[in-house]
């Protein structure tokens, strides 16, 4: 995890992303939960996200999980 002063960057592993559409859905869920600088990679089963703090990170994980994906 990198601390960028205005937040932190984190890579979240996401189980269940199988295509580009899955990646976009995960990005949209993370963005709606407050994530910024989003980049989902379904080939690697992960999303890079910038959040303000740990609370923001948990909100992003919860939003992704609500879409039916497992986060770890």
PDB file of N, H, CA, C and O in Angstrom:
ATOM      1  N   UNK A   1       0.841  -1.165   0.000  1.00  0.00           N
ATOM      2  CA  UNK A   1       0.000   0.000   0.000  1.00  0.00           C
ATOM      3  C   UNK A   1       0.893   1.237   0.000  1.00  0.00           C
ATOM      4  O   UNK A   1       1.838   1.330   0.784  1.00  0.00           O
ATOM      5  N   UNK A   2       0.592   2.171  -0.871  1.00  0.00           N
ATOM      6  H   UNK A   2      -0.175   2.096  -1.508  1.00  0.00           H
ATOM      7  CA  UNK A   2       1.346   3.422  -0.932  1.00  0.00           C
ATOM      8  C   UNK A   2       0.513   4.542  -0.344  1.00  0.00           C
ATOM      9  O   UNK A   2      -0.689   4.628  -0.596  1.00  0.00           O
ATOM     10  N   UNK A   3       1.140   5.389   0.428  1.00  0.00           N
ATOM     11  H   UNK A   3       2.116   5.319   0.632  1.00  0.00           H
ATOM     12  CA  UNK A   3       0.478   6.570   0.958  1.00  0.00           C
ATOM     13  C   UNK A   3       0.867   7.743   0.076  1.00  0.00           C
ATOM     14  O   UNK A   3       2.050   8.061  -0.048  1.00  0.00           O
ATOM     15  N   UNK A   4      -0.117   8.389  -0.538  1.00  0.00           N
ATOM     16  H   UNK A   4      -1.078   8.131  -0.438  1.00  0.00           H
ATOM     17  CA  UNK A   4       0.131   9.480  -1.475  1.00  0.00           C
ATOM     18  C   UNK A   4      -0.156  10.855  -0.876  1.00  0.00           C
ATOM     19  O   UNK A   4      -0.283  11.826  -1.622  1.00  0.00           O
ATOM     20  N   UNK A   5      -0.259  10.963   0.433  1.00  0.00           N
ATOM     21  H   UNK A   5      -0.156  10.175   1.038  1.00  0.00           H
ATOM     22  CA  UNK A   5      -0.535  12.250   1.034  1.00  0.00           C
ATOM     23  C   UNK A   5      -2.019  12.552   1.055  1.00  0.00           C
ATOM     24  O   UNK A   5      -2.574  12.849   2.113  1.00  0.00           O
ATOM     25  N   UNK A   6      -2.674  12.482  -0.102  1.00  0.00           N
ATOM     26  H   UNK A   6      -2.223  12.241  -0.961  1.00  0.00           H
ATOM     27  CA  UNK A   6      -4.103  12.739  -0.176  1.00  0.00           C
ATOM     28  C   UNK A   6      -4.897  11.439  -0.131  1.00  0.00           C
ATOM     29  O   UNK A   6      -6.090  11.422  -0.434  1.00  0.00           O
ATOM     30  N   UNK A   7      -4.247  10.379   0.238  1.00  0.00           N
ATOM     31  H   UNK A   7      -3.278  10.393   0.484  1.00  0.00           H
ATOM     32  CA  UNK A   7      -4.901   9.077   0.317  1.00  0.00           C
ATOM     33  C   UNK A   7      -3.878   7.974   0.166  1.00  0.00           C
ATOM     34  O   UNK A   7      -2.677   8.188   0.330  1.00  0.00           O
ATOM     35  N   UNK A   8      -4.367   6.803  -0.146  1.00  0.00           N
ATOM     36  H   UNK A   8      -5.343   6.629  -0.280  1.00  0.00           H
ATOM     37  CA  UNK A   8      -3.463   5.676  -0.337  1.00  0.00           C
ATOM     38  C   UNK A   8      -3.898   4.870  -1.545  1.00  0.00           C
ATOM     39  O   UNK A   8      -5.081   4.807  -1.878  1.00  0.00           O
ATOM     40  N   UNK A   9      -2.924   4.256  -2.194  1.00  0.00           N
ATOM     41  H   UNK A   9      -1.962   4.307  -1.923  1.00  0.00           H
ATOM     42  CA  UNK A   9      -3.198   3.385  -3.324  1.00  0.00           C
ATOM     43  C   UNK A   9      -3.134   1.947  -2.829  1.00  0.00           C
ATOM     44  O   UNK A   9      -2.267   1.586  -2.033  1.00  0.00           O
ATOM     45  N   UNK A  10      -4.056   1.143  -3.307  1.00  0.00           N
ATOM     46  H   UNK A  10      -4.760   1.436  -3.954  1.00  0.00           H
ATOM     47  CA  UNK A  10      -4.139  -0.244  -2.861  1.00  0.00           C
ATOM     48  C   UNK A  10      -4.539  -1.132  -4.030  1.00  0.00           C
ATOM     49  O   UNK A  10      -5.352  -0.740  -4.867  1.00  0.00           O
ATOM     50  N   UNK A  11      -3.968  -2.319  -4.083  1.00  0.00           N
ATOM     51  H   UNK A  11      -3.308  -2.637  -3.403  1.00  0.00           H
ATOM     52  CA  UNK A  11      -4.395  -3.327  -5.038  1.00  0.00           C
ATOM     53  C   UNK A  11      -5.285  -4.302  -4.293  1.00  0.00           C
ATOM     54  O   UNK A  11      -4.886  -4.875  -3.279  1.00  0.00           O
ATOM     55  N   UNK A  12      -6.483  -4.483  -4.799  1.00  0.00           N
ATOM     56  H   UNK A  12      -6.806  -4.017  -5.622  1.00  0.00           H
ATOM     57  CA  UNK A  12      -7.447  -5.391  -4.188  1.00  0.00           C
ATOM     58  C   UNK A  12      -7.623  -6.577  -5.133  1.00  0.00           C
ATOM     59  O   UNK A  12      -7.916  -6.398  -6.315  1.00  0.00           O
ATOM     60  N   UNK A  13      -7.447  -7.769  -4.616  1.00  0.00           N
ATOM     61  H   UNK A  13      -7.210  -7.915  -3.656  1.00  0.00           H
ATOM     62  CA  UNK A  13      -7.700  -8.982  -5.390  1.00  0.00           C
ATOM     63  C   UNK A  13      -9.207  -9.206  -5.443  1.00  0.00           C
ATOM     64  O   UNK A  13      -9.889  -9.106  -4.423  1.00  0.00           O
ATOM     65  N   UNK A  14      -9.724  -9.507  -6.627  1.00  0.00           N
ATOM     66  H   UNK A  14      -9.170  -9.588  -7.455  1.00  0.00           H
ATOM     67  CA  UNK A  14     -11.154  -9.687  -6.834  1.00  0.00           C
ATOM     68  C   UNK A  14     -11.389 -11.022  -7.537  1.00  0.00           C
ATOM     69  O   UNK A  14     -10.988 -11.204  -8.687  1.00  0.00           O
ATOM     70  N   UNK A  15     -12.027 -11.933  -6.857  1.00  0.00           N
ATOM     71  H   UNK A  15     -12.353 -11.786  -5.924  1.00  0.00           H
ATOM     72  CA  UNK A  15     -12.331 -13.242  -7.440  1.00  0.00           C
ATOM     73  C   UNK A  15     -13.650 -13.166  -8.194  1.00  0.00           C
ATOM     74  O   UNK A  15     -14.638 -12.645  -7.676  1.00  0.00           O
ATOM     75  N   UNK A  16     -13.666 -13.684  -9.417  1.00  0.00           N
ATOM     76  H   UNK A  16     -12.863 -14.107  -9.838  1.00  0.00           H
ATOM     77  CA  UNK A  16     -14.903 -13.737 -10.194  1.00  0.00           C
ATOM     78  C   UNK A  16     -14.929 -12.834 -11.401  1.00  0.00           C
ATOM     79  O   UNK A  16     -15.871 -12.907 -12.189  1.00  0.00           O
ATOM     80  N   UNK A  17     -13.933 -11.984 -11.582  1.00  0.00           N
ATOM     81  H   UNK A  17     -13.167 -11.925 -10.942  1.00  0.00           H
ATOM     82  CA  UNK A  17     -13.873 -11.155 -12.795  1.00  0.00           C
ATOM     83  C   UNK A  17     -13.367 -12.026 -13.939  1.00  0.00           C
ATOM     84  O   UNK A  17     -12.260 -12.561 -13.878  1.00  0.00           O
ATOM     85  N   UNK A  18     -14.191 -12.166 -14.991  1.00  0.00           N
ATOM     86  H   UNK A  18     -15.090 -11.731 -15.041  1.00  0.00           H
ATOM     87  CA  UNK A  18     -13.823 -13.053 -16.093  1.00  0.00           C
ATOM     88  C   UNK A  18     -13.687 -12.338 -17.433  1.00  0.00           C
ATOM     89  O   UNK A  18     -13.232 -12.934 -18.410  1.00  0.00           O
ATOM     90  N   UNK A  19     -14.078 -11.059 -17.488  1.00  0.00           N
ATOM     91  H   UNK A  19     -14.448 -10.575 -16.695  1.00  0.00           H
ATOM     92  CA  UNK A  19     -14.050 -10.353 -18.767  1.00  0.00           C
ATOM     93  C   UNK A  19     -13.961  -8.851 -18.533  1.00  0.00           C
ATOM     94  O   UNK A  19     -13.996  -8.386 -17.393  1.00  0.00           O
ATOM     95  N   UNK A  20     -13.846  -8.104 -19.616  1.00  0.00           N
ATOM     96  H   UNK A  20     -13.817  -8.482 -20.542  1.00  0.00           H
ATOM     97  CA  UNK A  20     -13.741  -6.647 -19.524  1.00  0.00           C
ATOM     98  C   UNK A  20     -14.999  -6.035 -18.909  1.00  0.00           C
ATOM     99  O   UNK A  20     -14.915  -5.042 -18.186  1.00  0.00           O
ATOM    100  N   UNK A  21     -16.152  -6.614 -19.188  1.00  0.00           N
ATOM    101  H   UNK A  21     -16.220  -7.421 -19.775  1.00  0.00           H
ATOM    102  CA  UNK A  21     -17.397  -6.101 -18.608  1.00  0.00           C
ATOM    103  C   UNK A  21     -17.397  -6.261 -17.091  1.00  0.00           C
ATOM    104  O   UNK A  21     -17.869  -5.382 -16.370  1.00  0.00           O
ATOM    105  N   UNK A  22     -16.870  -7.377 -16.612  1.00  0.00           N
ATOM    106  H   UNK A  22     -16.486  -8.091 -17.198  1.00  0.00           H
ATOM    107  CA  UNK A  22     -16.735  -7.568 -15.167  1.00  0.00           C
ATOM    108  C   UNK A  22     -15.831  -6.485 -14.581  1.00  0.00           C
ATOM    109  O   UNK A  22     -16.134  -5.918 -13.531  1.00  0.00           O
ATOM    110  N   UNK A  23     -14.727  -6.201 -15.260  1.00  0.00           N
ATOM    111  H   UNK A  23     -14.481  -6.661 -16.113  1.00  0.00           H
ATOM    112  CA  UNK A  23     -13.805  -5.161 -14.804  1.00  0.00           C
ATOM    113  C   UNK A  23     -14.469  -3.809 -14.706  1.00  0.00           C
ATOM    114  O   UNK A  23     -14.253  -3.074 -13.742  1.00  0.00           O
ATOM    115  N   UNK A  24     -15.285  -3.469 -15.710  1.00  0.00           N
ATOM    116  H   UNK A  24     -15.460  -4.065 -16.493  1.00  0.00           H
ATOM    117  CA  UNK A  24     -15.986  -2.179 -15.697  1.00  0.00           C
ATOM    118  C   UNK A  24     -17.000  -2.124 -14.557  1.00  0.00           C
ATOM    119  O   UNK A  24     -17.147  -1.090 -13.905  1.00  0.00           O
ATOM    120  N   UNK A  25     -17.694  -3.226 -14.316  1.00  0.00           N
ATOM    121  H   UNK A  25     -17.575  -4.066 -14.845  1.00  0.00           H
ATOM    122  CA  UNK A  25     -18.667  -3.276 -13.225  1.00  0.00           C
ATOM    123  C   UNK A  25     -17.975  -3.070 -11.878  1.00  0.00           C
ATOM    124  O   UNK A  25     -18.471  -2.336 -11.023  1.00  0.00           O
ATOM    125  N   UNK A  26     -16.834  -3.720 -11.698  1.00  0.00           N
ATOM    126  H   UNK A  26     -16.431  -4.316 -12.393  1.00  0.00           H
ATOM    127  CA  UNK A  26     -16.067  -3.569 -10.467  1.00  0.00           C
ATOM    128  C   UNK A  26     -15.569  -2.133 -10.327  1.00  0.00           C
ATOM    129  O   UNK A  26     -15.625  -1.565  -9.236  1.00  0.00           O
ATOM    130  N   UNK A  27     -15.086  -1.542 -11.413  1.00  0.00           N
ATOM    131  H   UNK A  27     -15.042  -2.003 -12.299  1.00  0.00           H
ATOM    132  CA  UNK A  27     -14.636  -0.140 -11.376  1.00  0.00           C
ATOM    133  C   UNK A  27     -15.780   0.787 -10.988  1.00  0.00           C
ATOM    134  O   UNK A  27     -15.599   1.678 -10.158  1.00  0.00           O
ATOM    135  N   UNK A  28     -16.953   0.587 -11.579  1.00  0.00           N
ATOM    136  H   UNK A  28     -17.100  -0.136 -12.253  1.00  0.00           H
ATOM    137  CA  UNK A  28     -18.100   1.452 -11.272  1.00  0.00           C
ATOM    138  C   UNK A  28     -18.507   1.325  -9.810  1.00  0.00           C
ATOM    139  O   UNK A  28     -18.805   2.328  -9.160  1.00  0.00           O
ATOM    140  N   UNK A  29     -18.523   0.103  -9.287  1.00  0.00           N
ATOM    141  H   UNK A  29     -18.281  -0.712  -9.814  1.00  0.00           H
ATOM    142  CA  UNK A  29     -18.885  -0.099  -7.884  1.00  0.00           C
ATOM    143  C   UNK A  29     -17.878   0.604  -6.967  1.00  0.00           C
ATOM    144  O   UNK A  29     -18.261   1.260  -5.998  1.00  0.00           O
ATOM    145  N   UNK A  30     -16.593   0.460  -7.284  1.00  0.00           N
ATOM    146  H   UNK A  30     -16.282  -0.072  -8.071  1.00  0.00           H
ATOM    147  CA  UNK A  30     -15.553   1.096  -6.471  1.00  0.00           C
ATOM    148  C   UNK A  30     -15.654   2.615  -6.533  1.00  0.00           C
ATOM    149  O   UNK A  30     -15.486   3.298  -5.523  1.00  0.00           O
ATOM    150  N   UNK A  31     -15.927   3.137  -7.717  1.00  0.00           N
ATOM    151  H   UNK A  31     -16.064   2.583  -8.538  1.00  0.00           H
ATOM    152  CA  UNK A  31     -16.048   4.590  -7.880  1.00  0.00           C
ATOM    153  C   UNK A  31     -17.232   5.132  -7.088  1.00  0.00           C
ATOM    154  O   UNK A  31     -17.125   6.169  -6.433  1.00  0.00           O
ATOM    155  N   UNK A  32     -18.358   4.431  -7.148  1.00  0.00           N
ATOM    156  H   UNK A  32     -18.445   3.588  -7.679  1.00  0.00           H
ATOM    157  CA  UNK A  32     -19.543   4.869  -6.405  1.00  0.00           C
ATOM    158  C   UNK A  32     -19.300   4.852  -4.900  1.00  0.00           C
ATOM    159  O   UNK A  32     -19.944   5.589  -4.154  1.00  0.00           O
ATOM    160  N   UNK A  33     -18.369   4.007  -4.455  1.00  0.00           N
ATOM    161  H   UNK A  33     -17.846   3.408  -5.061  1.00  0.00           H
ATOM    162  CA  UNK A  33     -18.042   3.921  -3.021  1.00  0.00           C
ATOM    163  C   UNK A  33     -16.957   4.915  -2.620  1.00  0.00           C
ATOM    164  O   UNK A  33     -16.551   4.948  -1.458  1.00  0.00           O
ATOM    165  N   UNK A  34     -16.483   5.727  -3.566  1.00  0.00           N
ATOM    166  H   UNK A  34     -16.812   5.700  -4.510  1.00  0.00           H
ATOM    167  CA  UNK A  34     -15.503   6.756  -3.232  1.00  0.00           C
ATOM    168  C   UNK A  34     -14.088   6.491  -3.715  1.00  0.00           C
ATOM    169  O   UNK A  34     -13.189   7.288  -3.446  1.00  0.00           O
ATOM    170  N   UNK A  35     -13.872   5.394  -4.419  1.00  0.00           N
ATOM    171  H   UNK A  35     -14.603   4.747  -4.638  1.00  0.00           H
ATOM    172  CA  UNK A  35     -12.542   5.099  -4.952  1.00  0.00           C
ATOM    173  C   UNK A  35     -12.190   6.032  -6.106  1.00  0.00           C
ATOM    174  O   UNK A  35     -13.065   6.489  -6.841  1.00  0.00           O
ATOM    175  N   UNK A  36     -10.903   6.304  -6.251  1.00  0.00           N
ATOM    176  H   UNK A  36     -10.192   5.933  -5.654  1.00  0.00           H
ATOM    177  CA  UNK A  36     -10.410   7.156  -7.345  1.00  0.00           C
ATOM    178  C   UNK A  36      -9.280   6.430  -8.061  1.00  0.00           C
ATOM    179  O   UNK A  36      -8.772   5.420  -7.574  1.00  0.00           O
ATOM    180  N   UNK A  37      -8.889   6.949  -9.220  1.00  0.00           N
ATOM    181  H   UNK A  37      -9.302   7.769  -9.616  1.00  0.00           H
ATOM    182  CA  UNK A  37      -7.774   6.391 -10.006  1.00  0.00           C
ATOM    183  C   UNK A  37      -7.926   4.876 -10.136  1.00  0.00           C
ATOM    184  O   UNK A  37      -7.054   4.115  -9.718  1.00  0.00           O
ATOM    185  N   UNK A  38      -9.031   4.456 -10.715  1.00  0.00           N
ATOM    186  H   UNK A  38      -9.740   5.073 -11.055  1.00  0.00           H
ATOM    187  CA  UNK A  38      -9.379   3.046 -10.784  1.00  0.00           C
ATOM    188  C   UNK A  38      -8.793   2.381 -12.008  1.00  0.00           C
ATOM    189  O   UNK A  38      -8.748   2.968 -13.089  1.00  0.00           O
ATOM    190  N   UNK A  39      -8.347   1.161 -11.830  1.00  0.00           N
ATOM    191  H   UNK A  39      -8.384   0.685 -10.952  1.00  0.00           H
ATOM    192  CA  UNK A  39      -7.831   0.372 -12.929  1.00  0.00           C
ATOM    193  C   UNK A  39      -8.040  -1.104 -12.615  1.00  0.00           C
ATOM    194  O   UNK A  39      -7.270  -1.702 -11.863  1.00  0.00           O
ATOM    195  N   UNK A  40      -9.091  -1.691 -13.197  1.00  0.00           N
ATOM    196  H   UNK A  40      -9.717  -1.206 -13.808  1.00  0.00           H
ATOM    197  CA  UNK A  40      -9.368  -3.111 -12.982  1.00  0.00           C
ATOM    198  C   UNK A  40      -8.686  -3.920 -14.081  1.00  0.00           C
ATOM    199  O   UNK A  40      -8.675  -3.517 -15.244  1.00  0.00           O
ATOM    200  N   UNK A  41      -8.126  -5.049 -13.708  1.00  0.00           N
ATOM    201  H   UNK A  41      -8.135  -5.377 -12.763  1.00  0.00           H
ATOM    202  CA  UNK A  41      -7.484  -5.960 -14.661  1.00  0.00           C
ATOM    203  C   UNK A  41      -8.055  -7.352 -14.410  1.00  0.00           C
ATOM    204  O   UNK A  41      -7.669  -8.039 -13.464  1.00  0.00           O
ATOM    205  N   UNK A  42      -8.988  -7.754 -15.285  1.00  0.00           N
ATOM    206  H   UNK A  42      -9.301  -7.196 -16.054  1.00  0.00           H
ATOM    207  CA  UNK A  42      -9.625  -9.052 -15.066  1.00  0.00           C
ATOM    208  C   UNK A  42      -8.665 -10.212 -15.292  1.00  0.00           C
ATOM    209  O   UNK A  42      -8.866 -11.290 -14.731  1.00  0.00           O
ATOM    210  N   UNK A  43      -7.626 -10.017 -16.100  1.00  0.00           N
ATOM    211  H   UNK A  43      -7.463  -9.141 -16.555  1.00  0.00           H
ATOM    212  CA  UNK A  43      -6.632 -11.077 -16.309  1.00  0.00           C
ATOM    213  C   UNK A  43      -5.859 -11.387 -15.031  1.00  0.00           C
ATOM    214  O   UNK A  43      -5.490 -12.535 -14.782  1.00  0.00           O
ATOM    215  N   UNK A  44      -5.617 -10.355 -14.225  1.00  0.00           N
ATOM    216  H   UNK A  44      -5.917  -9.423 -14.428  1.00  0.00           H
ATOM    217  CA  UNK A  44      -4.898 -10.527 -12.965  1.00  0.00           C
ATOM    218  C   UNK A  44      -5.837 -10.674 -11.772  1.00  0.00           C
ATOM    219  O   UNK A  44      -5.392 -10.909 -10.648  1.00  0.00           O
ATOM    220  N   UNK A  45      -7.136 -10.536 -12.020  1.00  0.00           N
ATOM    221  H   UNK A  45      -7.499 -10.346 -12.933  1.00  0.00           H
ATOM    222  CA  UNK A  45      -8.152 -10.590 -10.955  1.00  0.00           C
ATOM    223  C   UNK A  45      -7.870  -9.565  -9.869  1.00  0.00           C
ATOM    224  O   UNK A  45      -7.858  -9.891  -8.682  1.00  0.00           O
ATOM    225  N   UNK A  46      -7.640  -8.308 -10.287  1.00  0.00           N
ATOM    226  H   UNK A  46      -7.650  -8.043 -11.251  1.00  0.00           H
ATOM    227  CA  UNK A  46      -7.365  -7.265  -9.302  1.00  0.00           C
ATOM    228  C   UNK A  46      -7.802  -5.899  -9.797  1.00  0.00           C
ATOM    229  O   UNK A  46      -8.003  -5.687 -10.993  1.00  0.00           O
ATOM    230  N   UNK A  47      -7.946  -4.982  -8.858  1.00  0.00           N
ATOM    231  H   UNK A  47      -7.783  -5.154  -7.887  1.00  0.00           H
ATOM    232  CA  UNK A  47      -8.241  -3.585  -9.159  1.00  0.00           C
ATOM    233  C   UNK A  47      -7.295  -2.719  -8.337  1.00  0.00           C
ATOM    234  O   UNK A  47      -7.090  -2.967  -7.149  1.00  0.00           O
ATOM    235  N   UNK A  48      -6.724  -1.706  -8.974  1.00  0.00           N
ATOM    236  H   UNK A  48      -6.891  -1.504  -9.939  1.00  0.00           H
ATOM    237  CA  UNK A  48      -5.920  -0.688  -8.274  1.00  0.00           C
ATOM    238  C   UNK A  48      -6.853   0.472  -7.992  1.00  0.00           C
ATOM    239  O   UNK A  48      -7.591   0.918  -8.870  1.00  0.00           O
ATOM    240  N   UNK A  49      -6.815   0.950  -6.773  1.00  0.00           N
ATOM    241  H   UNK A  49      -6.215   0.587  -6.059  1.00  0.00           H
ATOM    242  CA  UNK A  49      -7.713   2.016  -6.370  1.00  0.00           C
ATOM    243  C   UNK A  49      -7.013   2.951  -5.394  1.00  0.00           C
ATOM    244  O   UNK A  49      -6.164   2.528  -4.610  1.00  0.00           O
ATOM    245  N   UNK A  50      -7.371   4.198  -5.450  1.00  0.00           N
ATOM    246  H   UNK A  50      -8.061   4.543  -6.087  1.00  0.00           H
ATOM    247  CA  UNK A  50      -6.886   5.186  -4.495  1.00  0.00           C
ATOM    248  C   UNK A  50      -8.057   5.578  -3.602  1.00  0.00           C
ATOM    249  O   UNK A  50      -9.138   5.917  -4.084  1.00  0.00           O
ATOM    250  N   UNK A  51      -7.826   5.525  -2.299  1.00  0.00           N
ATOM    251  H   UNK A  51      -6.948   5.249  -1.908  1.00  0.00           H
ATOM    252  CA  UNK A  51      -8.857   5.872  -1.323  1.00  0.00           C
ATOM    253  C   UNK A  51      -8.263   6.813  -0.283  1.00  0.00           C
ATOM    254  O   UNK A  51      -7.044   6.915  -0.144  1.00  0.00           O
ATOM    255  N   UNK A  52      -9.127   7.490   0.434  1.00  0.00           N
ATOM    256  H   UNK A  52     -10.117   7.408   0.321  1.00  0.00           H
ATOM    257  CA  UNK A  52      -8.670   8.461   1.428  1.00  0.00           C
ATOM    258  C   UNK A  52      -8.041   7.781   2.647  1.00  0.00           C
ATOM    259  O   UNK A  52      -7.044   8.262   3.184  1.00  0.00           O
ATOM    260  N   UNK A  53      -8.628   6.661   3.079  1.00  0.00           N
ATOM    261  H   UNK A  53      -9.438   6.270   2.642  1.00  0.00           H
ATOM    262  CA  UNK A  53      -8.174   6.014   4.311  1.00  0.00           C
ATOM    263  C   UNK A  53      -8.689   4.581   4.368  1.00  0.00           C
ATOM    264  O   UNK A  53      -9.302   4.098   3.416  1.00  0.00           O
ATOM    265  N   UNK A  54      -8.440   3.906   5.482  1.00  0.00           N
ATOM    266  H   UNK A  54      -7.942   4.298   6.255  1.00  0.00           H
ATOM    267  CA  UNK A  54      -8.881   2.514   5.654  1.00  0.00           C
ATOM    268  C   UNK A  54     -10.405   2.389   5.578  1.00  0.00           C
ATOM    269  O   UNK A  54     -10.928   1.406   5.053  1.00  0.00           O
ATOM    270  N   UNK A  55     -11.100   3.380   6.098  1.00  0.00           N
ATOM    271  H   UNK A  55     -10.675   4.179   6.524  1.00  0.00           H
ATOM    272  CA  UNK A  55     -12.565   3.363   6.041  1.00  0.00           C
ATOM    273  C   UNK A  55     -13.038   3.386   4.588  1.00  0.00           C
ATOM    274  O   UNK A  55     -13.981   2.684   4.222  1.00  0.00           O
ATOM    275  N   UNK A  56     -12.380   4.192   3.771  1.00  0.00           N
ATOM    276  H   UNK A  56     -11.615   4.763   4.068  1.00  0.00           H
ATOM    277  CA  UNK A  56     -12.705   4.247   2.347  1.00  0.00           C
ATOM    278  C   UNK A  56     -12.401   2.942   1.649  1.00  0.00           C
ATOM    279  O   UNK A  56     -13.153   2.505   0.779  1.00  0.00           O
ATOM    280  N   UNK A  57     -11.297   2.315   2.028  1.00  0.00           N
ATOM    281  H   UNK A  57     -10.686   2.669   2.735  1.00  0.00           H
ATOM    282  CA  UNK A  57     -10.919   1.026   1.452  1.00  0.00           C
ATOM    283  C   UNK A  57     -11.976  -0.025   1.774  1.00  0.00           C
ATOM    284  O   UNK A  57     -12.362  -0.803   0.901  1.00  0.00           O
ATOM    285  N   UNK A  58     -12.440  -0.055   3.006  1.00  0.00           N
ATOM    286  H   UNK A  58     -12.127   0.577   3.715  1.00  0.00           H
ATOM    287  CA  UNK A  58     -13.473  -1.021   3.395  1.00  0.00           C
ATOM    288  C   UNK A  58     -14.773  -0.759   2.647  1.00  0.00           C
ATOM    289  O   UNK A  58     -15.475  -1.703   2.285  1.00  0.00           O
ATOM    290  N   UNK A  59     -15.106   0.513   2.408  1.00  0.00           N
ATOM    291  H   UNK A  59     -14.535   1.280   2.701  1.00  0.00           H
ATOM    292  CA  UNK A  59     -16.323   0.847   1.652  1.00  0.00           C
ATOM    293  C   UNK A  59     -16.220   0.337   0.216  1.00  0.00           C
ATOM    294  O   UNK A  59     -17.197  -0.172  -0.333  1.00  0.00           O
ATOM    295  N   UNK A  60     -15.045   0.471  -0.391  1.00  0.00           N
ATOM    296  H   UNK A  60     -14.251   0.885   0.055  1.00  0.00           H
ATOM    297  CA  UNK A  60     -14.832  -0.010  -1.752  1.00  0.00           C
ATOM    298  C   UNK A  60     -14.956  -1.532  -1.791  1.00  0.00           C
ATOM    299  O   UNK A  60     -15.614  -2.080  -2.675  1.00  0.00           O
ATOM    300  N   UNK A  61     -14.331  -2.205  -0.847  1.00  0.00           N
ATOM    301  H   UNK A  61     -13.796  -1.759  -0.129  1.00  0.00           H
ATOM    302  CA  UNK A  61     -14.411  -3.669  -0.798  1.00  0.00           C
ATOM    303  C   UNK A  61     -15.861  -4.134  -0.631  1.00  0.00           C
ATOM    304  O   UNK A  61     -16.293  -5.090  -1.275  1.00  0.00           O
ATOM    305  N   UNK A  62     -16.596  -3.456   0.229  1.00  0.00           N
ATOM    306  H   UNK A  62     -16.245  -2.680   0.752  1.00  0.00           H
ATOM    307  CA  UNK A  62     -17.989  -3.811   0.469  1.00  0.00           C
ATOM    308  C   UNK A  62     -18.818  -3.614  -0.804  1.00  0.00           C
ATOM    309  O   UNK A  62     -19.660  -4.451  -1.127  1.00  0.00           O
ATOM    310  N   UNK A  63     -18.589  -2.527  -1.519  1.00  0.00           N
ATOM    311  H   UNK A  63     -17.905  -1.846  -1.256  1.00  0.00           H
ATOM    312  CA  UNK A  63     -19.329  -2.243  -2.748  1.00  0.00           C
ATOM    313  C   UNK A  63     -19.038  -3.286  -3.822  1.00  0.00           C
ATOM    314  O   UNK A  63     -19.943  -3.711  -4.541  1.00  0.00           O
ATOM    315  N   UNK A  64     -17.787  -3.693  -3.931  1.00  0.00           N
ATOM    316  H   UNK A  64     -17.052  -3.348  -3.347  1.00  0.00           H
ATOM    317  CA  UNK A  64     -17.419  -4.729  -4.900  1.00  0.00           C
ATOM    318  C   UNK A  64     -18.083  -6.054  -4.513  1.00  0.00           C
ATOM    319  O   UNK A  64     -18.604  -6.764  -5.373  1.00  0.00           O
ATOM    320  N   UNK A  65     -18.063  -6.377  -3.239  1.00  0.00           N
ATOM    321  H   UNK A  65     -17.640  -5.800  -2.540  1.00  0.00           H
ATOM    322  CA  UNK A  65     -18.706  -7.591  -2.755  1.00  0.00           C
ATOM    323  C   UNK A  65     -20.209  -7.594  -3.010  1.00  0.00           C
ATOM    324  O   UNK A  65     -20.794  -8.639  -3.296  1.00  0.00           O
ATOM    325  N   UNK A  66     -20.832  -6.422  -2.906  1.00  0.00           N
ATOM    326  H   UNK A  66     -20.357  -5.573  -2.675  1.00  0.00           H
ATOM    327  CA  UNK A  66     -22.273  -6.311  -3.138  1.00  0.00           C
ATOM    328  C   UNK A  66     -22.638  -6.614  -4.584  1.00  0.00           C
ATOM    329  O   UNK A  66     -23.786  -6.943  -4.882  1.00  0.00           O
ATOM    330  N   UNK A  67     -21.663  -6.504  -5.484  1.00  0.00           N
ATOM    331  H   UNK A  67     -20.731  -6.236  -5.243  1.00  0.00           H
ATOM    332  CA  UNK A  67     -21.900  -6.838  -6.892  1.00  0.00           C
ATOM    333  C   UNK A  67     -21.719  -8.327  -7.162  1.00  0.00           C
ATOM    334  O   UNK A  67     -21.891  -8.775  -8.296  1.00  0.00           O
ATOM    335  N   UNK A  68     -21.376  -9.095  -6.139  1.00  0.00           N
ATOM    336  H   UNK A  68     -21.236  -8.732  -5.218  1.00  0.00           H
ATOM    337  CA  UNK A  68     -21.262 -10.529  -6.278  1.00  0.00           C
ATOM    338  C   UNK A  68     -19.840 -11.059  -6.450  1.00  0.00           C
ATOM    339  O   UNK A  68     -19.649 -12.235  -6.758  1.00  0.00           O
ATOM    340  N   UNK A  69     -18.852 -10.202  -6.254  1.00  0.00           N
ATOM    341  H   UNK A  69     -19.007  -9.246  -6.004  1.00  0.00           H
ATOM    342  CA  UNK A  69     -17.451 -10.609  -6.382  1.00  0.00           C
ATOM    343  C   UNK A  69     -16.857 -10.788  -4.991  1.00  0.00           C
ATOM    344  O   UNK A  69     -17.242 -10.098  -4.047  1.00  0.00           O
ATOM    345  N   UNK A  70     -15.925 -11.713  -4.874  1.00  0.00           N
ATOM    346  H   UNK A  70     -15.613 -12.274  -5.641  1.00  0.00           H
ATOM    347  CA  UNK A  70     -15.234 -11.924  -3.604  1.00  0.00           C
ATOM    348  C   UNK A  70     -13.958 -11.087  -3.607  1.00  0.00           C
ATOM    349  O   UNK A  70     -13.202 -11.110  -4.578  1.00  0.00           O
ATOM    350  N   UNK A  71     -13.718 -10.358  -2.537  1.00  0.00           N
ATOM    351  H   UNK A  71     -14.332 -10.339  -1.747  1.00  0.00           H
ATOM    352  CA  UNK A  71     -12.494  -9.558  -2.410  1.00  0.00           C
ATOM    353  C   UNK A  71     -11.612 -10.173  -1.344  1.00  0.00           C
ATOM    354  O   UNK A  71     -12.084 -10.691  -0.332  1.00  0.00           O
ATOM    355  N   UNK A  72     -10.293 -10.099  -1.608  1.00  0.00           N
ATOM    356  H   UNK A  72      -9.910  -9.678  -2.431  1.00  0.00           H
ATOM    357  CA  UNK A  72      -9.329 -10.631  -0.631  1.00  0.00           C
ATOM    358  C   UNK A  72      -8.019  -9.918  -0.776  1.00  0.00           C
ATOM    359  O   UNK A  72      -7.071 -10.214  -0.048  1.00  0.00           O
TER     360      UNK A  72
END
